[in-house]
């Protein structure tokens, strides 16, 4: 009975392992949207950008707290020896203690606190734009890997179809040679073409495996994971009226924020030349201070006398600090901050032109890519018709074998051109949305239609 029980357990374990292996061999279905989500969730760069954004929000809260009063508590214990002689009296401070609380409220700091708050807000905006920029970079990398893998797989399917045509032709020519209606040279031609197709297929399949591993890396999957992409059918409509506006691009906003930061730095430098005013209020309690002496009790009798002091003290102070002369250091700081502002303005102007040029180039690629698709579709229809006619003529001995091989080669090239044009257009879409700053995880694959 016990042996049967262990045998059942062993059988169940084997079945479970086999099922696990089968599941492990199944291809993982992925759409472009799911690839984007996976890439964003596992991107270390995006996680770092998120942490920096959280830090900027904390900096903003820290800057806002500068307006509020600060409370500090302190406690001190002192043991003084020897005792202090005070005109015949002895002051003993063995274990004297003091405890107090202090309130500090800045009243005027030359605008430093307000400027610091503005800088913290700009820091939060900068961190948000940097996070958005990192997100877009991840999406661009993901889209490129996704559509490249689709293009390579479609070329594999095209070569397999091409190989089927060549295998059929090889069988046809071989039959003709055996019947004495063809030559060995024709058979060798077809065989050489078949070998070339096999060579091309091997190259493309190697490229497909590399593209698959690249997409696995981006999405955080194991490099051995099999992938089944679902967005394989590419429908492209004529793009509408598009613009090359870069106002929403994160790099452009970062440059504008940098100009504002340098402008606030001028105000911060000027604040060093202005007076600062602060209010300080405190209360201190002290104790265990003893005064020992001898007092006349009458009739010349001296008696020891001791008194302990325990009390509290309160104080309010108004502090004013005015900078008078620092050898022109503060003035030079202001001039330096103004030069930083001018440099930031020039940087904005120079990079704005570059980004406009990039956006216009991306826009041109969209329209040119659509025209290439149309041209490739016409070329494929012509190649298919040419292949059909030539094949019919060859079957009735009205066309040479070389004509049929040329027609098949033209069909293969036309099909390859269409695959490249369609997938490249999808990459152009992503690059265009990136160039104008409108690329996000919810961007539709057909966002330009």
C-alpha positions in Angstrom: 0.0 0.0 0.0 2.8 2.3 0.9 4.7 1.5 -2.3 1.5 2.3 -4.4 1.2 5.6 -2.6 4.8 6.7 -3.4 4.3 5.5 -7.0 1.2 7.7 -7.3 3.2 10.7 -5.9 6.0 10.0 -8.4 3.5 9.8 -11.3 1.9 13.1 -10.2 5.3 14.8 -10.0 6.2 13.6 -13.5 2.9 14.9 -15.0 3.3 18.2 -13.2 6.9 18.6 -14.5 5.8 17.7 -18.0 3.0 20.3 -17.8 5.4 22.9 -16.5 7.8 22.1 -19.4 5.0 22.5 -21.9 4.0 25.8 -20.4 7.6 26.9 -20.5 7.8 26.1 -24.2 4.6 28.1 -25.0 5.2 31.4 -26.6 4.4 34.5 -24.6 1.8 36.7 -26.4 2.8 40.4 -26.4 1.2 43.4 -28.0 2.9 46.7 -28.4 1.0 48.1 -25.5 2.0 45.3 -23.2 5.6 45.6 -24.3 5.6 49.3 -23.4 4.1 48.6 -20.0 6.6 45.9 -19.2 9.5 48.0 -20.4 8.4 51.0 -18.3 7.9 48.9 -15.2 11.4 47.4 -15.2 13.4 50.3 -16.5 16.1 51.2 -14.0 16.6 54.6 -15.6 12.9 55.4 -15.2 12.9 54.3 -11.6 15.9 56.6 -10.9 14.0 59.5 -12.5 11.0 58.7 -10.3 13.2 58.8 -7.2 14.7 62.1 -8.3 11.2 63.5 -8.8 10.2 62.4 -5.3 13.3 64.1 -3.9 12.4 67.3 -5.7 9.0 67.2 -4.0 10.6 66.8 -0.7 12.9 69.8 -1.5 9.9 71.8 -2.2 8.4 70.9 1.2 11.7 71.7 2.9 11.8 75.1 1.2 8.2 75.9 2.3 9.1 75.1 5.9 11.7 78.0 5.9 8.8 80.4 6.4 7.8 78.8 9.7 9.3 79.3 13.1 11.9 76.8 14.3 11.7 75.4 17.8 14.8 74.0 19.6 15.2 72.5 23.0 18.4 72.1 25.0 19.5 70.7 28.3 22.9 71.1 30.0 24.4 69.5 33.2 27.5 71.1 34.8 29.8 70.0 37.6 32.2 72.8 38.6 35.1 72.3 41.0 36.5 73.6 43.2 33.8 75.7 44.8 33.9 79.4 43.9 34.8 81.9 46.7 32.5 85.0 46.6 33.6 87.5 49.3 33.4 85.0 52.1 30.6 83.0 50.6 31.0 79.8 48.7 29.2 79.1 45.4 28.8 75.4 44.8 27.8 74.1 41.4 27.9 70.4 41.7 25.4 69.0 39.2 23.9 72.3 38.1 21.5 71.9 35.3 19.8 74.1 32.7 17.0 73.3 30.3 15.3 75.6 27.8 13.4 76.1 24.6 14.2 78.5 21.8 12.0 79.9 19.0 13.5 81.5 16.0 11.4 83.3 13.4 13.0 84.9 10.3 11.3 88.2 9.5 13.3 89.4 6.5 16.1 87.6 4.7 16.5 89.8 1.6 14.2 87.5 -0.4 16.2 84.4 0.1 13.3 82.3 1.5 10.9 83.3 -1.3 13.5 82.8 -4.0 14.4 79.4 -2.5 10.7 78.4 -2.7 10.6 79.4 -6.3 13.7 77.4 -7.1 12.3 74.4 -5.4 9.2 74.6 -7.6 11.4 74.9 -10.6 13.3 71.8 -9.4 10.1 69.8 -9.2 9.2 70.8 -12.7 12.6 69.9 -14.0 12.5 66.5 -12.3 9.0 65.9 -13.8 10.3 66.8 -17.3 13.4 64.6 -16.9 11.1 61.7 -15.8 8.9 62.3 -18.9 12.0 62.4 -21.1 13.3 59.1 -19.7 9.9 57.5 -20.2 9.9 58.6 -23.9 13.4 57.2 -24.4 12.2 53.8 -23.1 9.1 53.9 -25.3 11.2 54.7 -28.4 13.6 51.8 -27.7 10.7 49.5 -27.1 8.9 50.4 -30.3 12.0 50.1 -32.4 12.7 46.7 -31.0 9.1 45.6 -31.4 8.7 46.7 -35.1 12.1 45.5 -36.0 11.3 42.0 -34.8 8.0 42.1 -36.7 9.9 43.1 -39.9 12.4 40.3 -39.5 9.7 37.7 -38.9 7.7 38.9 -41.9 10.9 38.5 -44.0 11.3 35.0 -42.6 7.7 34.2 -43.7 8.4 35.7 -47.1 11.5 33.7 -47.6 9.6 30.5 -46.6 7.0 31.3 -49.3 9.8 32.0 -51.7 11.4 28.7 -50.8 8.1 26.9 -51.5 8.0 28.4 -54.9 11.5 27.4 -55.6 10.9 23.8 -54.3 7.9 23.5 -56.6 9.9 24.8 -59.5 12.8 22.4 -58.7 10.4 19.5 -58.7 9.0 20.7 -62.0 12.4 21.1 -63.7 13.6 17.8 -62.3 10.6 16.0 -63.8 11.3 17.8 -67.1 15.0 16.7 -67.1 14.1 13.1 -66.3 11.7 13.2 -69.3 14.3 14.6 -71.5 12.5 18.0 -71.9 15.0 20.0 -69.8 18.7 20.3 -69.3 21.0 19.7 -66.3 22.1 23.3 -66.5 18.5 24.5 -65.8 18.3 22.1 -62.8 21.6 23.4 -61.5 20.3 27.0 -61.8 17.3 26.2 -59.7 19.3 24.3 -57.2 21.7 27.2 -56.8 18.8 29.5 -56.2 17.4 27.2 -53.5 20.8 27.2 -51.8 20.9 30.9 -51.8 17.4 31.1 -50.3 18.5 28.7 -47.5 21.5 30.9 -46.8 19.3 34.0 -46.7 16.9 32.3 -44.4 19.6 31.3 -42.0 20.9 34.9 -41.8 17.4 36.3 -41.3 16.6 33.7 -38.6 19.8 34.6 -36.8 18.8 38.2 -36.9 15.4 37.3 -35.7 16.8 35.6 -32.6 19.0 38.6 -31.8 15.9 41.0 -32.2 13.9 38.7 -29.9 16.6 38.7 -27.3 16.8 42.5 -27.6 13.0 42.9 -27.0 13.3 40.4 -24.0 16.0 42.6 -22.5 14.0 45.7 -22.8 10.9 44.2 -21.3 12.7 42.4 -18.5 12.1 38.9 -19.8 14.5 36.0 -19.8 16.5 35.9 -23.1 15.3 32.4 -23.8 11.6 33.4 -23.7 9.6 32.7 -26.9 7.6 35.6 -28.0 4.4 35.8 -30.1 3.7 39.4 -31.3 0.1 40.2 -31.8 0.3 43.5 -33.7 1.6 41.9 -36.9 -1.0 43.3 -39.3 0.0 46.9 -40.3 -2.7 49.2 -41.6 -1.4 52.6 -42.6 -3.7 55.5 -43.6 -2.6 58.7 -45.0 -1.3 61.0 -42.2 -3.4 64.1 -41.6 -2.1 67.7 -41.2 0.8 67.5 -38.8 2.9 70.2 -37.2 6.5 70.4 -36.0 5.6 72.2 -32.7 8.2 71.5 -30.0 6.5 73.4 -27.1 5.5 70.1 -25.4 8.9 68.5 -25.8 10.6 67.9 -22.4 14.0 69.0 -23.6 12.6 72.3 -24.6 10.8 72.8 -21.3 14.0 71.8 -19.4 15.9 74.6 -21.2 13.2 77.1 -20.3 13.3 76.0 -16.7 17.0 76.4 -16.7 16.7 80.0 -17.9 14.2 80.6 -15.0 16.6 79.0 -12.5 19.5 81.2 -13.5 17.2 84.2 -13.3 16.3 83.3 -9.7 20.0 82.7 -8.9 20.4 86.4 -9.7 17.9 87.3 -7.0 19.5 84.9 -4.6 22.9 86.6 -5.1 21.4 90.0 -4.6 19.8 88.8 -1.3 23.4 88.5 0.1 23.7 92.3 -0.2 20.5 93.0 1.8 20.0 93.0 5.6 18.4 90.1 7.4 16.1 90.4 10.4 15.2 87.7 12.8 13.2 87.3 16.0 14.5 84.9 18.8 12.5 84.1 21.9 13.5 81.6 24.6 12.9 80.3 28.1 15.5 78.6 30.3 15.1 76.9 33.6 18.1 76.3 35.9 18.6 74.7 39.3 21.0 73.0 41.8 23.1 76.2 42.3 23.9 76.5 46.0 25.4 79.4 48.0 27.0 78.5 51.3 28.1 81.0 54.0 28.3 81.8 57.7 25.8 84.3 59.3 25.8 86.0 62.7 23.1 84.5 64.8 23.7 87.0 67.6 26.1 87.2 70.5 28.9 86.6 68.1 27.7 83.1 67.2 28.2 82.2 63.6 25.9 79.6 62.0 26.2 78.0 58.6 23.7 79.1 56.0 22.9 77.5 52.6 20.6 78.6 49.9 19.7 76.8 46.6 18.7 78.7 43.5 16.0 77.3 41.1 14.3 79.6 38.7 13.5 80.3 35.1 14.4 83.1 32.7 12.6 84.3 29.5 14.2 86.5 26.8 13.1 88.0 23.5 15.7 89.3 21.0 15.5 91.0 17.7 18.5 90.4 15.5 19.5 92.7 12.5 22.4 91.8 10.3 23.6 94.3 7.7 26.4 93.5 5.2 28.7 96.6 4.9 31.8 95.7 3.1 33.0 92.4 1.6 35.5 93.6 -1.0 32.9 93.5 -3.7 32.4 89.7 -3.4 28.6 89.9 -3.4 28.5 92.3 -6.4 30.7 89.9 -8.3 28.4 87.0 -7.5 25.5 89.0 -9.0 27.5 89.7 -12.2 28.4 86.0 -12.4 24.7 85.0 -12.0 23.8 87.4 -14.8 26.3 85.8 -17.1 24.9 82.3 -16.3 21.5 83.7 -17.2 22.8 84.9 -20.6 24.4 81.6 -21.2 21.2 79.7 -20.4 19.3 82.0 -22.8 21.8 81.4 -25.6 21.6 77.6 -24.9 17.8 77.8 -25.2 18.1 79.6 -28.5 20.7 77.3 -30.0 19.0 74.0 -29.0 15.6 75.3 -29.9 16.7 75.6 -33.5 18.2 72.1 -33.4 15.0 70.6 -31.9 12.9 72.4 -34.5 15.1 70.9 -37.2 14.7 67.5 -35.7 11.0 67.8 -35.5 10.7 68.9 -39.1 12.9 66.0 -40.2 10.7 63.6 -38.3 7.6 65.2 -39.9 9.2 64.8 -43.3 10.0 61.1 -42.6 6.3 60.6 -41.9 5.1 61.9 -45.3 8.1 60.3 -47.1 7.5 57.0 -45.3 3.8 57.0 -46.4 4.8 57.6 -50.0 7.3 54.7 -49.8 4.6 52.4 -48.6 2.4 53.4 -51.6 5.2 52.9 -54.0 6.1 49.5 -52.5 2.5 48.4 -52.7 2.3 49.3 -56.4 5.7 47.5 -56.9 4.5 44.4 -55.1 1.3 44.2 -57.2 3.3 44.6 -60.4 5.8 41.9 -59.3 2.9 39.5 -58.3 1.3 40.0 -61.7 4.6 39.6 -63.5 5.3 36.4 -61.6 1.8 35.1 -62.4 2.1 35.8 -66.1 5.7 34.5 -66.4 4.8 31.4 -64.5 1.9 30.7 -66.9 4.1 31.3 -69.9 6.8 29.0 -68.5 4.3 26.2 -68.0 3.4 26.4 -71.7 7.0 26.7 -72.7 6.6 30.4 -73.8 9.1 31.8 -71.3 12.6 30.8 -70.3 13.6 29.5 -66.9 15.8 32.6 -66.4 12.7 34.8 -66.9 10.8 32.9 -64.2 13.7 33.1 -61.8 14.0 36.8 -62.4 10.3 37.2 -61.8 10.5 35.3 -58.5 13.5 37.4 -57.5 11.6 40.6 -58.3 8.6 39.4 -56.2 10.9 38.7 -53.3 12.5 42.1 -53.5 9.2 43.9 -53.8 7.7 42.0 -50.8 10.8 42.8 -48.8 10.5 46.5 -49.7 6.9 46.6 -48.5 7.8 45.0 -45.2 10.6 47.5 -44.6 8.5 50.5 -45.6 5.5 49.5 -43.4 7.6 48.7 -40.3 9.8 51.7 -40.8 6.8 53.9 -41.0 5.7 52.7 -37.5 9.1 53.6 -36.2 8.8 57.0 -37.9 5.5 57.5 -36.0 7.2 56.9 -32.7 10.1 59.2 -33.5 7.8 62.0 -34.6 5.7 61.8 -31.4 9.0 61.8 -29.5 10.3 64.8 -31.4 7.2 66.9 -30.6 6.9 65.7 -27.0 3.6 63.8 -27.3 4.8 60.2 -26.9 3.3 58.5 -23.9 2.3 54.9 -23.0 -1.3 55.5 -24.2 -0.2 56.7 -27.6 -2.2 54.7 -30.2 -0.2 52.8 -32.8 -2.3 54.7 -35.3 -1.9 58.1 -33.5 -1.3 60.1 -36.7 -4.4 59.0 -38.6 
